[in-house]
Amino acid sequence: MLKIQRVLPAPMAGYTDFVFRKLLRRLGVKYTFTEMISAKALVLKNPRTLEMVKKINKEPDVIVQIFGNEPKTMAEATRLLYDMGIKRIDINMGCPQRKVVRTGAGAALMKEPLIVAQIVREVSKAADIILSVKMRLGWRENTAPELAYICEQEGAKFITVHARTKTQMFSGNAKWDEAKKIKKRITIPLIINGDIIDIKTAQTAIRDSNADGIMIARAMIGSPWIISLVEKGLYSSSNKSIDISLKKRLDIALTHLELMREYYNKRNLWVAKRQISHYSHGLRYSAYFRKAIFNAKDWKEVKILLLSLFEKNFKKDITIG
Ligand SMILES: Cc1cc2nc3c(=O)[nH]c(=O)nc-3n(C[C@H](O)[C@H](O)[C@H](O)COP(=O)(O)O)c2cc1C
């Protein structure tokens, strides 16, 4: 798998929905991750969870990320997903949110190596799937090397590490060099994640961690093209930028908006507002744009605001040039 794609787009709740994954594929990305999906909610056939996976059979290379802390439920969820045509499952062991860790799931699993062993064993036996695990460095200290080793022994085929502990949440810098200790304990590929925003940080993260690939989360929101651009530039010595022309940027934002309008059938305008607001990053008038977009009444107004933001930036480009 890593031979084909060394730069993976991260799973992101609230962002990497069906539409975002489709957009990534149009931009040349093969493997994508879903948002994290509750194994329990899936087994209990919660309508909102079923909605999240309803078209999943149309995505051959999607990796479905599940979270939970009961081995039997995680295995049952895996079987359900397998029956829907899913071939790749990722287990979330890194989410620090209170509502998740309170149930013993996400990053809380990093304190429970015995449960981890059971979960990974049961899930990998549940169906003919490729299993991966996404973790943090640990709860408070770097315990990931041992945990990653356990995951490999029980059937995981690659490990992703967000190089922060749970107690760090998103503060401080990701400690890429700490991931080296994981690499020493496992033979399966390691993906390094955290604070990678361009080709240079991608190269440094790989060098510091010895990882086999990288994963990008926040930097791809409003800039989904970054995944294929970093992939192309990762092993080149030229310091290529990940910037694309304003025109291309607008085209991608408009495509994203159109795909959301189609998929959500005009519902969920707020999802579109949130996603589209990020395309203004680094542009002039972006603060005004973000405020205006959140007050927009309908899809048409969001589109008009987007076009006018880029129009103003095109003009400025010409004036300056
Ligand atoms: C809004 C948001 C939602 C996220 N949702 C998930 C998720 O569903 N599953 C997961 O494993 N990590 C999730 N993460 C963590 C990211 O995948 C990633 O590990 C983290 O943001 C660090 O990478 P970055 O510095 O490239 O953003 C989320 C992060 C953010 C900011």
The ligand as a MOL file (V3000), in Angstrom:
LIG
                    3D

  0  0  0     0  0            999 V3000
M  V30 BEGIN CTAB
M  V30 COUNTS 31 33 0 0 0
M  V30 BEGIN ATOM
M  V30 1 C -11.2050 18.7780 13.4760 0
M  V30 2 C -10.3730 17.5390 13.6690 0
M  V30 3 C -10.9730 16.2960 13.5830 0
M  V30 4 C -10.2150 15.1340 13.7680 0
M  V30 5 N -10.8190 13.9150 13.6750 0
M  V30 6 C -10.0770 12.7890 13.7930 0
M  V30 7 C -10.6780 11.5090 13.6190 0
M  V30 8 O -11.8700 11.3650 13.3420 0
M  V30 9 N -9.8730 10.4160 13.7650 0
M  V30 10 C -8.5350 10.5240 14.0560 0
M  V30 11 O -7.8450 9.4980 14.1650 0
M  V30 12 N -7.9600 11.7110 14.2190 0
M  V30 13 C -8.6920 12.8440 14.0860 0
M  V30 14 N -8.0830 14.0550 14.2030 0
M  V30 15 C -6.6190 14.1150 14.4020 0
M  V30 16 C -5.9080 14.2390 13.0580 0
M  V30 17 O -6.1590 13.1160 12.2320 0
M  V30 18 C -4.3900 14.3990 13.2450 0
M  V30 19 O -3.8950 13.2820 13.9470 0
M  V30 20 C -4.0190 15.6590 14.0220 0
M  V30 21 O -4.8180 16.7580 13.5990 0
M  V30 22 C -2.5400 16.0060 13.8450 0
M  V30 23 O -2.2230 16.1770 12.4880 0
M  V30 24 P -2.0500 17.6310 11.7950 0
M  V30 25 O -1.0200 18.3830 12.5780 0
M  V30 26 O -1.6500 17.3390 10.3830 0
M  V30 27 O -3.3780 18.3320 11.9020 0
M  V30 28 C -8.8280 15.2260 14.0560 0
M  V30 29 C -8.2290 16.4890 14.1380 0
M  V30 30 C -8.9710 17.6300 13.9480 0
M  V30 31 C -8.2980 18.9760 14.0370 0
M  V30 END ATOM
M  V30 BEGIN BOND
M  V30 1 1 1 2
M  V30 2 1 2 3
M  V30 3 2 2 30
M  V30 4 2 3 4
M  V30 5 1 4 5
M  V30 6 1 4 28
M  V30 7 2 5 6
M  V30 8 1 6 7
M  V30 9 1 6 13
M  V30 10 2 7 8
M  V30 11 1 7 9
M  V30 12 1 9 10
M  V30 13 2 10 11
M  V30 14 1 10 12
M  V30 15 2 12 13
M  V30 16 1 13 14
M  V30 17 1 14 15
M  V30 18 1 14 28
M  V30 19 1 15 16
M  V30 20 1 16 17
M  V30 21 1 16 18
M  V30 22 1 18 19
M  V30 23 1 18 20
M  V30 24 1 20 21
M  V30 25 1 20 22
M  V30 26 1 22 23
M  V30 27 1 23 24
M  V30 28 2 24 25
M  V30 29 1 24 26
M  V30 30 1 24 27
M  V30 31 2 28 29
M  V30 32 1 29 30
M  V30 33 1 30 31
M  V30 END BOND
M  V30 END CTAB
M  END
